[in-house]
Amino acid sequence: MQELPNVDRRMLAFILSLVLHVSAGESINAALDSARTVYAERGERTTIHIEPGTYREEITIDVPGLTMKNASRRPSIGLKNGGVDCDKNAVRITWYYGHGYQYRSMGDKINYGGSRMRLWNASVLVTAPDFTAENIIFENSFNLYVCDLEAADSLVDISQSDMPWTEKERPKKIMPVRPKEVGSTEVQKKAYRERAAAISFDEKATNAHLKNCRAVGRQDVLYGAQGASIYWEGGILQGSVDFIFGAMTMSVNRATIVANINGEKGDKCYISAGRSGSNEKGEKASSSRGMLFYKCHIRLADENELVNRSVSPKDSLYSVSAAVFLARPWRSWGETVWAYTTWDEGVLNPDGWSTGLIQKRPEFDPASPCPRSYEYKSQDGSAGRPKWVSVLRKPILPDGTKLKPKSWLK
C-alpha cells in the first residue's frame, strides 16, 4: 500500500475499516464471507452490526480484527421461557450439535473426538486474533431445548457395528433418544447432558474482548486453548459442569455467573476447570497465566433462564443449596484465581473447590493437588476451603502478579 502523507495511525485505522450490516433473517456467515474477501485483499478491520434476532448458524471467526455488535439502540442479553427464547432486543447466535449424537447433517465428519469436534462442538469458533463482541448471546441449544433445525434433522444409529469408528472416536456410552418436539426442554435433564460449547477459542485467538455478552449452555460452555487470551467484561456466563474450561489466559471482570442447575439428584455446578501452562503432552506447567475471576457475582438460574421440572420450586431451592463450586481444576497445574467474589445466600458449597477431575491422574498429589489455586476477599472470607487453596492476604500472587483484570492478560 502506498503510504498516506500526514495521516496518523488512528486515522489510518479508521480509513481501513469495513462496516457490514446483518438484518433479521439474513446470514451472519454471508457477512463473514464478505469480510474474508476484503481482509484478504487489504487487511481492513471489520465491524458487523447485527439486528436483534436468533441466528441458527455454526460460525467460524477466522478474520483478524473482527467486531460483532448488537445493532439495537437498547441491546439486551436477556432470555425468556426457560431459555427457549430471547429478549426482542437480543442477538443470539446458536447451534445444536453436542457430543454423544451423530446428526445426518454432519456428513462423514465423526463427532466423537474425531474430525468433527470443532473444539467441543462450538456454535462459534474463534481462530483469529483481536476478536471483539458487544451485547451478543453465544449459545449452544443442545442441553437447553430442541430447536426447529434439530427437530428437522435426523440421527445416525451409533450402535451399528459397521460405523467407521477409530478407537478414540468410539462412543463410551449410548445416549438416550432425544425428543423431536420443537421447544422441548426435556434435554435440560441430566440424562441428556454432554459436551456442547457455545463459544471456543483456539490457540490463535489472542486479544479477544467480549463486552456485556452472554455465553449459555450446560456442560463445557466456553473453551479456550493454550495460547488464547480472553478478556470477558460484564455480561453473563451461564452453565453447570466445568463450563468455563481450558488452558487459555482469561480475565473475567465483574460478570454475573449463573448456575444452570435444576434440583435433580446430584446436580452440581462447577464453574471453572483450568489447565493453564501444560505442554502438548500435559507433563509440566509453564509460566503462562490461567483464569482470573474479579468482582463476579454468582446466582442460580431463574425461571426465564432454565426450566425446573424435576421438583417443586420449594424443594428445588433446598436441593440446589450449596451446590456451586468455584473450580474443579482440569489439571493439577491449572491456575485459577477468584477475587472479591460474592454470591446469593446459600448458593456456594463451603468447600468451594473440588479435585474430582484430577484425583485419578498419575501426577495427583493429595497434599498439594493444585498449588496454583487462589482466593482473595471472598464474601465468606474463604471459610471452609480445602487447605490446598491459598487464601491471599493481599491482591498479589506469590510471584508478584497483581490481581488486575486488564494487566492479567499482558
Secondary structure as UniProt FT lines:
FT   TURN            5..6
FT   HELIX           9..15
FT   STRAND          17..22
FT   TURN            24..25
FT   HELIX           28..42
FT   STRAND          45..50
FT   STRAND          53..56
FT   STRAND          59..61
FT   TURN            64..65
FT   STRAND          66..70
FT   STRAND          79..80
FT   HELIX           81..83
FT   STRAND          85..86
FT   TURN            88..89
FT   STRAND          90..95
FT   TURN            99..100
FT   HELIX           104..106
FT   TURN            107..108
FT   TURN            115..116
FT   HELIX           118..121
FT   STRAND          124..126
FT   STRAND          132..134
FT   STRAND          136..140
FT   HELIX           141..143
FT   HELIX           148..152
FT   TURN            158..159
FT   TURN            161..162
FT   TURN            167..169
FT   TURN            182..183
FT   HELIX           186..188
FT   HELIX           190..192
FT   STRAND          199..201
FT   TURN            203..204
FT   STRAND          208..211
FT   STRAND          214..216
FT   STRAND          222..224
FT   TURN            226..227
FT   STRAND          229..233
FT   STRAND          236..239
FT   STRAND          241..246
FT   STRAND          249..253
FT   STRAND          256..259
FT   TURN            265..266
FT   STRAND          269..274
FT   TURN            276..277
FT   TURN            280..281
FT   STRAND          291..294
FT   STRAND          297..300
FT   TURN            303..305
FT   HELIX           313..319
FT   TURN            320..322
FT   STRAND          324..327
FT   TURN            332..333
FT   STRAND          336..339
FT   STRAND          342..343
FT   TURN            345..346
FT   TURN            356..360
FT   TURN            362..363
FT   TURN            366..367
FT   TURN            371..372
FT   STRAND          373..376
FT   TURN            379..384
FT   TURN            387..388
FT   STRAND          390..391
FT   TURN            398..399
FT   TURN            405..406
FT   HELIX           407..409
//
